Amino acid sequence: MADLLRFGTVGAPTTTPGAGTVAAIEHTKALGLQHLEIAWVQSVSVTDKTCEDIRVAAEKHGISLSIHAPYFINLNSQTPEKMVASDERLLKAARKGFLAGARDIVFHPASYHAQPPADVYPRVRDQLGMLVEKLHAEGVTAMIRPETMGKSAMFGTLEECVQLSKDVPGVLPCIDWAHLHARQGDGSFNSYDEFAAALTHVREVLGEAALKRVHFHLSGIEYTSKGEKMHLPLNEADLRYRDLLQAFVDFGVEGTAAVEAPDPFHVADALTFQATYRRLSGAALSSDE
């Protein structure tokens, strides 16, 4: 039976022999993983020919793809010049990613810049709506995914990302579960009930279909009272990932999950998430028989 949730790494698996995304796709397949998130986090400097090579390799090896767009995107930029540059980074990542066969384009949406979140939301919504409309007019139909963020100074609560997805067609959230755990800095959002409440919120606002088209980020995380500090390997983190995966199984989520563990735990943690998910989903199937 095929996995409902496909696991992989953000960026090339650290054990990849050779360089380039095609090599990373081939190695992802060899590892037994099923997904790769291409990390264009500094800039997008790839040719159309390379994008075509990536798409062909992914189709050949049955690896689904997502793109992590550059970090330097801020839909609440404070000057026209910065907003134009920010827009171009997201547009280029989406265009090139779609050409490479990616179904999902992940990006960090905005900073509050010490402004009230309620004032920032409509600006981000309207800017994102304009960009998605532009992409759709060009035939670029990859899902655009604002990521939940791990610091309270950043736009990107679960509620904000879900509401954007309701308000802007062609948008769905990228839920980074470690970021949600770290955001308040108090160790909250780390129980089955809290995980289930988040999935329930997605279902209530966006419908059951949104749970059948998920893209998640997963990792351990270190945090302070101000939120996210750094990603951690699972064996050093307090994330109750088994409870999280159980919630995925219980809610029947379908889609992809990309793991952001630091070196040298990148591959090991992705395989751990996948193996644990398969064990839990297998147990659920057995109990239904």
N, C-alpha and C positions, 0 to 999 in steps of 0.2 A: 504493500500500500504506500502511495506517495505521501511524503510529509506535507502537512498543511502549511507549515512554517519552515522556510528555507533559511539556513544560517550561513554566514560568511564573515569576512573581516572588512573593516574600513581601511582601505589601502592594501597594497600587495601583502600577502602572507609573508611574515618575516623569514620564512624558510625557502622562499622562491629562489630557485637557481636562475641566474641571468637577470636582465633588466627589462622593463617595459610591461605594459598592461597585458599584452598577449601572453607573455610568460606567466604573469600572475594568474590569468584565467586558466591556463593549462595546469598550473600547480594547484589551484583551488580544486579543480576536478580530481587531481591525483590524491589530494588529501581527503576526499570524500565530502567536502563542503559543496554548497550549491549556489552560493551568492557571492558577489564581490561589489563592494562600494568603492568606486574610483575616487581617490582623494585629490581633487584639484583645489586644494585649500589655500594655496598661495596665489596661483594664477591659472588661467586656461590658455595653454600654449601648445595646442595639438592641431595637426593638419587634418583636413577632411579625409585624406588617404589613410592616416592612422586610425581615425574614427571608424572607417569602413573595415579595416583589419580587426579592430576590437569587436565590432558587431559580428563579423563572420566567425571569429574564434569563439565568442560567447554562444552563438547559435550551435556551432559544431559540438561544443562540450556541454551544452545544456546548463550554462551558468547564467542566472539572472543578474542584471546590473542596476546599480544606482550610482548617482554622482553626488559627492559632497562639494558644493560650490565654494568659492573662496570665502575666507573668514571676513573679508573686508566689505561686507554688504550690510547696509543700514538703511532701512526704509523710513527711518526718522532722521536722516541726515539733516544737519542744521544749515547748510548752504546749498544753493542750486548746483554749484560745481561738484560738490561731494555727492549729491543725490544722483546726478547724471552718471558719475563714475560708478557709483554703487549699482545703479540700474543696469549698466552695461555688463558688469561682472555677472549678475544673475542671468541676464539674457544670453550672454555668450556660453555660460555653463549649460544652460538649458538647450541651446541650439546644438552645440557640439555633443552634449550628452545624448540627446535624442538621435543624432546622426550615428552615434556609437551603439545605439540599441538599448540605452538605459530607459527604464520605465518610470524612475523616480528621481527628482532633483531636490536634494536637501540643502537648506541654507539657514544661517542664523539671522533671524528677521530684523532685529532693531535693538537700539538702546533707548531707555526712557529719557536720558539726558536730564535727570532730576525733575522731569515733568510728570504731572499726574497721569497714571496709566490710562484713565478714561479719556484724557485728551489725546494721548498718543495713538490709541487704537484706531480711530477713524482715519488718521493720516496713513498708517500702515496699511489698513484695509484698502483705501482708495489707490495707493501707490501700487500695491500688489495686484489689484484688479486691473489696473491699466497695463501692467507688464504681462499678465496672463492673457489678457485680450490681444495684446500685440503678438504674443507667441502663437496663439491659436489662429490668428489671421495668417500667419506664416506656415501653418500646418504642423507646428511643434506641439504635440499633444501629450508629452510626458507629464506625469503628475508633479506639481510643484508643492514642496513640503516644507513649511516653516517648522523648525525644530524647537521643542521645549528646551528652555535654557536653565542652567544650573546656578545662576546668581540673581538675586532679587533686583539688582540694578538693571537687568536686561529684560526687555520685552520678550515674553515667551512662556507664560504660564500655560498649563494644560487648557484652561478655559479660553485663553486668548487664541491659542492655535486651533482649537476646535471651532471657535466662533468664526475665525477667518475662513475655515473650511466650509462653514455653512454659508457665509456671505459671498464668497468668491468661487464661482464654478471652476473646476480644474485644480482645486487645492484640497489636500488632505494633510493632517498633521504627521510629522515625524516625531513620535514619542520617544524621547530619550529617558529611559526609566531611571538611570543613575542620576541624571540631572534633576528629575523630580524629587528624588530622595535627598539630594544635596541642597536644593534651592532654599529651604527655610533654615538650614544650618542647625536643626535641632534633632536630627535623627528620625524625623517623621517620614511618612510615605515609605514604609518598609514592612508592611504586613499584607497578608492575603486580602484582608477586608479593604485596605486602601487601594491595592492593585485592582481588585474587582470593582470598586467604586469608580475608578478612572475609566475602565472599560465600559461600565454601565453608562457613564456620562457620554462617552463617544457614541454609544448605541442610541441613547435617548435623543441626542442632538442631531446626529448625522445618519442614523438608521443602521440596521443590521449590515447593510452592504459595506459600510465603512470598516467593519470588523473582518470582512472578507477580502480587504485590499489594504492591509496594514504595512507600514514600514517602521521598524523599531530600531533604536540604538540600545546596546546593552554593554555594561561593564561594571566593575567595582569602582568606587570613587571615594576620595578623601575630601572632607569639607570642613569649613570653619563656620562661625556664626554668620558670616557674610555669604555663605554658599560654597559652590564648587571651588576646590583647590587644584586637584589633579586626578586623573584616572588611575585606578589601581588594579592589579591582578586580583582575581576572585579570592585567592587564598590569603590576601591581606586586607580584604574589605568586609564590611558588615552587611552588604546587600543580601537580603534573603531571596536569593535568585530561584531556589526551588519553589518557594511559594509563588513567585512571579510567574514561573513557567507553568505551574499548576493552574493559575488563573487563565493563562493563554489556552491551555487545554480545555478547561471548563467552559470558556466562552467561545470555543471553536474558532479562534482567530486564524486567518489565512493570510499569507504574504511573505515578507522577508524580514530578517533581523540581522543587523551588522554589528560586530563586536569591536569595541575600541580599546581593548586592553593594551597596556604599554609593552614595549619590548622587554624581555624576550618571551612574554606570555601570550602574545597575540593569537597564535594558532592554537595553543593548548586550551585557552579559555573559550575560543569559538567551538572547538570540538567538545569541550565539557558542556557548554550550553546545549549543543545539538544532541549529545548522548543523553543528557538528563531529560530533555524535552521528549526524546523518543521513548525513553523508559516510562515517563509519566503518561504519554499519550497511548502507549501500548497497554499500560495498566488500566487506563480508562476504557479502552476498547474491550479488554478482557472482562471488565466488570459489567459491560453492557450485554455480554453474550449470555 
